[in-house]
Amino acid sequence: MATDAGRPHPAATHPDPWNAATSGRTVMAAVLMIFGGAMAFFEGLAAVASDDLFVVTRHYLFEFSLTGWGWVHIVLGVALVAAGCAVLFSGVLWARYFGIAVAGLGAFANFLWLPYYPLWALVLIAVNILVVWALCTGAHHEADAG
């Protein structure tokens, strides 16, 4: 009767969140980053293309030209899409940190954008906060699941 008693067995290791398989939370965060980045990009294009689409407020503390806000949203939108693609296709730790940073900046920029387009800004703030939450908790969830 043959046994495996003499063969060395590989030691069970705990999964490393830096090389863990991508969980559902991380995939959700990546898809939301791509969606939110596309929305921010189109929001920026609308602000640059036609200034009469948005309400121009007077005496706003963070007063900035609509063209300037448009370029801010275009840059953040492109960065969010790039971060979402990096998280979705690689899932490495630097992509998560980059996604957290860009989504945080996106939430902050949309908070300052509230007087110009309140409903759209609130939706993007919620999306960006959900992305930050999912990326922050996804690595721990993936490490425990393995």
C-alpha positions as a Markdown table, in Angstrom:
| # | Residue | x | y | z |
|---|---|---|---|---|
| 1 | Met | 0.0 | 0.0 | 0.0 |
| 2 | Ala | 1.5 | 3.3 | -1.1 |
| 3 | Thr | 1.2 | 6.4 | 1.1 |
| 4 | Asp | 2.1 | 10.0 | 0.7 |
| 5 | Ala | 3.7 | 10.2 | 4.2 |
| 6 | Gly | 7.2 | 10.5 | 2.8 |
| 7 | Arg | 6.5 | 13.4 | 0.4 |
| 8 | Pro | 6.9 | 17.0 | 1.5 |
| 9 | His | 3.7 | 19.0 | 1.5 |
| 10 | Pro | 3.8 | 22.7 | 0.7 |
| 11 | Ala | 3.1 | 24.8 | 3.7 |
| 12 | Ala | -0.3 | 26.5 | 3.9 |
| 13 | Thr | 0.3 | 30.3 | 3.6 |
| 14 | His | -2.1 | 33.1 | 4.3 |
| 15 | Pro | -3.1 | 35.0 | 1.3 |
| 16 | Asp | -1.4 | 38.3 | 0.8 |
| 17 | Pro | -3.7 | 41.3 | 0.0 |
| 18 | Trp | -1.1 | 42.6 | -2.3 |
| 19 | Asn | -1.3 | 39.6 | -4.6 |
| 20 | Ala | -4.8 | 38.4 | -3.8 |
| 21 | Ala | -7.4 | 37.5 | -6.3 |
| 22 | Thr | -9.8 | 40.2 | -7.1 |
| 23 | Ser | -13.1 | 40.1 | -5.1 |
| 24 | Gly | -16.5 | 41.3 | -6.0 |
| 25 | Arg | -16.0 | 44.6 | -4.0 |
| 26 | Thr | -12.9 | 45.4 | -6.0 |
| 27 | Val | -14.6 | 44.7 | -9.3 |
| 28 | Met | -17.5 | 46.8 | -8.3 |
| 29 | Ala | -15.2 | 49.6 | -7.3 |
| 30 | Ala | -13.4 | 49.4 | -10.6 |
| 31 | Val | -16.6 | 49.4 | -12.6 |
| 32 | Leu | -17.9 | 52.4 | -10.6 |
| 33 | Met | -14.6 | 54.2 | -11.2 |
| 34 | Ile | -14.9 | 53.7 | -14.9 |
| 35 | Phe | -18.6 | 54.8 | -14.8 |
| 36 | Gly | -18.0 | 57.8 | -12.5 |
| 37 | Gly | -14.9 | 58.8 | -14.6 |
| 38 | Ala | -16.9 | 58.8 | -17.8 |
| 39 | Met | -19.6 | 60.9 | -16.1 |
| 40 | Ala | -17.1 | 63.4 | -14.8 |
| 41 | Phe | -15.4 | 63.5 | -18.3 |
| 42 | Phe | -18.7 | 64.3 | -20.0 |
| 43 | Glu | -19.6 | 66.8 | -17.2 |
| 44 | Gly | -16.3 | 68.6 | -18.0 |
| 45 | Leu | -16.9 | 68.5 | -21.7 |
| 46 | Ala | -20.4 | 70.1 | -21.2 |
| 47 | Ala | -18.9 | 72.8 | -19.0 |
| 48 | Val | -16.1 | 73.6 | -21.5 |
| 49 | Ala | -18.3 | 73.4 | -24.6 |
| 50 | Ser | -21.3 | 75.5 | -23.5 |
| 51 | Asp | -21.2 | 77.7 | -20.5 |
| 52 | Asp | -24.9 | 78.4 | -20.6 |
| 53 | Leu | -25.8 | 74.9 | -19.7 |
| 54 | Phe | -25.0 | 75.3 | -16.0 |
| 55 | Val | -26.2 | 77.8 | -13.5 |
| 56 | Val | -23.7 | 80.5 | -12.7 |
| 57 | Thr | -23.9 | 81.4 | -9.1 |
| 58 | Arg | -22.8 | 84.7 | -7.6 |
| 59 | His | -20.8 | 85.2 | -4.5 |
| 60 | Tyr | -19.8 | 81.5 | -4.2 |
| 61 | Leu | -16.9 | 81.0 | -1.9 |
| 62 | Phe | -15.1 | 78.7 | -4.4 |
| 63 | Glu | -15.8 | 80.8 | -7.5 |
| 64 | Phe | -14.0 | 79.5 | -10.5 |
| 65 | Ser | -14.8 | 79.9 | -14.2 |
| 66 | Leu | -16.9 | 77.1 | -15.7 |
| 67 | Thr | -14.2 | 76.4 | -18.3 |
| 68 | Gly | -11.7 | 75.9 | -15.5 |
| 69 | Trp | -14.1 | 73.6 | -13.6 |
| 70 | Gly | -14.7 | 71.8 | -16.9 |
| 71 | Trp | -11.0 | 71.1 | -17.3 |
| 72 | Val | -10.7 | 69.9 | -13.7 |
| 73 | His | -13.5 | 67.4 | -14.3 |
| 74 | Ile | -12.0 | 66.3 | -17.6 |
| 75 | Val | -8.7 | 65.5 | -16.0 |
| 76 | Leu | -10.3 | 63.8 | -13.0 |
| 77 | Gly | -12.6 | 61.8 | -15.3 |
| 78 | Val | -9.6 | 60.5 | -17.3 |
| 79 | Ala | -7.7 | 59.7 | -14.1 |
| 80 | Leu | -10.7 | 57.8 | -12.7 |
| 81 | Val | -11.2 | 55.8 | -15.9 |
| 82 | Ala | -7.4 | 55.0 | -15.9 |
| 83 | Ala | -7.5 | 54.0 | -12.2 |
| 84 | Gly | -10.6 | 51.9 | -12.8 |
| 85 | Cys | -9.0 | 50.0 | -15.6 |
| 86 | Ala | -5.8 | 49.5 | -13.6 |
| 87 | Val | -7.8 | 48.1 | -10.7 |
| 88 | Leu | -10.0 | 46.0 | -12.9 |
| 89 | Phe | -7.3 | 44.4 | -15.1 |
| 90 | Ser | -4.4 | 44.2 | -12.6 |
| 91 | Gly | -5.8 | 44.6 | -9.0 |
| 92 | Val | -2.4 | 45.4 | -7.7 |
| 93 | Leu | -2.0 | 47.5 | -4.5 |
| 94 | Trp | -0.7 | 50.7 | -6.2 |
| 95 | Ala | -3.8 | 50.7 | -8.4 |
| 96 | Arg | -6.0 | 50.6 | -5.4 |
| 97 | Tyr | -4.2 | 53.4 | -3.7 |
| 98 | Phe | -4.3 | 55.5 | -6.9 |
| 99 | Gly | -8.0 | 54.7 | -7.1 |
| 100 | Ile | -8.6 | 55.8 | -3.5 |
| 101 | Ala | -6.7 | 59.0 | -4.1 |
| 102 | Val | -8.4 | 59.9 | -7.3 |
| 103 | Ala | -11.9 | 59.0 | -6.1 |
| 104 | Gly | -11.3 | 61.1 | -3.0 |
| 105 | Leu | -10.3 | 64.1 | -5.2 |
| 106 | Gly | -13.3 | 63.4 | -7.4 |
| 107 | Ala | -15.7 | 63.5 | -4.4 |
| 108 | Phe | -14.1 | 66.8 | -3.2 |
| 109 | Ala | -14.3 | 68.4 | -6.7 |
| 110 | Asn | -17.9 | 67.4 | -7.0 |
| 111 | Phe | -18.6 | 68.8 | -3.5 |
| 112 | Leu | -17.2 | 72.2 | -4.8 |
| 113 | Trp | -19.3 | 71.7 | -8.0 |
| 114 | Leu | -22.6 | 71.5 | -6.0 |
| 115 | Pro | -23.9 | 75.0 | -6.8 |
| 116 | Tyr | -23.5 | 74.4 | -10.6 |
| 117 | Tyr | -25.2 | 71.1 | -11.0 |
| 118 | Pro | -26.5 | 69.7 | -7.6 |
| 119 | Leu | -28.1 | 66.4 | -8.6 |
| 120 | Trp | -25.3 | 65.2 | -10.8 |
| 121 | Ala | -22.7 | 66.3 | -8.2 |
| 122 | Leu | -24.5 | 64.4 | -5.4 |
| 123 | Val | -24.6 | 61.3 | -7.5 |
| 124 | Leu | -20.9 | 61.5 | -8.3 |
| 125 | Ile | -20.1 | 62.2 | -4.6 |
| 126 | Ala | -22.0 | 59.1 | -3.6 |
| 127 | Val | -20.3 | 57.0 | -6.3 |
| 128 | Asn | -16.8 | 58.2 | -5.3 |
| 129 | Ile | -17.4 | 57.6 | -1.6 |
| 130 | Leu | -18.7 | 54.1 | -2.4 |
| 131 | Val | -15.5 | 53.5 | -4.5 |
| 132 | Val | -13.3 | 54.6 | -1.6 |
| 133 | Trp | -15.1 | 52.3 | 0.8 |
| 134 | Ala | -15.0 | 49.3 | -1.6 |
| 135 | Leu | -11.3 | 49.8 | -2.3 |
| 136 | Cys | -10.4 | 50.2 | 1.4 |
| 137 | Thr | -12.3 | 47.2 | 2.5 |
| 138 | Gly | -11.8 | 45.0 | -0.5 |
| 139 | Ala | -8.1 | 44.1 | 0.2 |
| 140 | His | -9.0 | 42.8 | 3.7 |
| 141 | His | -12.0 | 40.9 | 2.4 |
| 142 | Glu | -9.8 | 39.3 | -0.3 |
| 143 | Ala | -7.1 | 38.3 | 2.2 |
| 144 | Asp | -9.6 | 36.6 | 4.5 |
| 145 | Ala | -11.4 | 34.8 | 1.6 |
| 146 | Gly | -8.4 | 33.0 | 0.3 |
